[in-house]
Structure formats: structure tokens, C-alpha cells
Amino acid sequence: MLELRPTCEHCNKALPPAALDARICSFECTFCAACVDAVLGNVCPNCGGGFVPRPIRPAKNWKGEAFLGKHPASTQVRHKPVDAAAHAAFAAALTKLRPENR
């Protein structure tokens, strides 16, 4: 089950469970869309993968207790600002590849 991490790992912007600008990689590294676009170039600094919009967990119990009340979002903040120059060097070759080909 997704953790639904509470903030962007780079800028520490709040990303509540219903945030439309939350982005995750396949390891659930979580960043805001602005950082993914402007700083990371769609390359995860932790694994090199790409990002997709984070799904929104229903706030209401529509069926089978699969909702935030039963499975709340994480409260653990993982604020690890990215060194832009180091990331640019790391991501240089990766940005030429589509995420599904990395």
C-alpha cells in the first residue's frame, strides 16, 4: 500500500493525500510537480526512474474500508534537498531515455 508521504522530499512543500501535484517514482520517492519539472527533469535522484502522478486514496469509505480513515497517509517527513549540480550530472544521460527504457 502506498505510504502517501506528506511532503516533497526536495522543497518540503506539503502534499496532503488529495494533492494533485504530488509525483512518485516506483519506490514511492515523493516530490511536487514543480520540483520534478524544474529541478529533477523527471529523473528520480534516488533511483533514476521517472515520475507519475500519485494516486489519491478515497477519503470516504465507498467500499470495503479502502479509504483514508482505515489506511491513513504517512506523517513521516523525508526532507532531503537535492544538490542541483550533482543531480544534473547524474541525470544527464538518463534524461535522454524515456522512463520506461531506463
N, C-alpha and C positions, 0 to 999 in steps of 0.2 A: 504494500500500500504506500502511496506517495506520502512523504513527510509534510508537504506544503510548508516549506521553510518560510519564516516570517519577513525576511529582508533580502535585499540584493547583496550578494557577497562583496561586490566592489564598492558601491556608494552608500550602502546601508539604508537605502530607501525602503520604507515599509511596503510590504507586498502581502496584504491580507488575503485570506482564502479566495475571495472573489476578484482579486486584481486581474484586470485584463492585460496588463503589461508585464506579467511575470513570465519568464522564459526558463526552461530547464533543459539540461542535456540528459543523456541516458543514465547518468549516475546521479541525477537529481540536483546537480550543481544549479543554483538558482541565482538569476540575475534579472535586472529590469531590462525592458526592451531598449531603452536609451543606451545603457552600457553595452548591451550585446551589439548594437548597431555602431555606436560611435567609438567605443574603446576596444571591444573584443573582435569586431569584424566577423561575428558568427563562428568564432573558434573558442571553445571552452579552454580556459587557461589551465584547468586541472587535468583534462584528458585529451584535448584536441578534437573532440567531437563538435557537432553543431547543436543548435538550439531549436526548440519548438515551443509554442505557447503552452503554458502549464494548464492542465485541465482544471475546471472549477468543480469542487465537490459540492453536491447539493446541501443547502443549509437546512432544508426541510426533509423530514422522513417520508419520502414518497413511496418507498418500498424496501422491506427487509432490513431496516435500520442502517442502510448505507448512506449516512449523512454526517455532517459535521458534529452534531450532538453526540453521536456514538463514536466517531472517529475524528477527533479534533485535530486541527493543524498543529504543527510543531511550534514551540516557543523558543527553541534553541537558535540563537543568532550565530551566524558564521560569517563574520565580517573580516575578509581578507583582501584588502585593496590590491589591485593588480598593478604591477610596475609596468607602465605603458611601453617603455622602451624594450624591456625584456620580453614582454608579450609580443610585440611587433616582430622581434627576431624569431621567436618560437613559431608564430603564426604565419610567417612569410610564405613558406612552401605550402602550408595547409590551406590558405585562403584560395589557392589556385584549384583546389579539389573540391568538388561538391561534398557536403557532409556524408552522403551515402557511399562515397568512394574513398573515405579516409581510412 
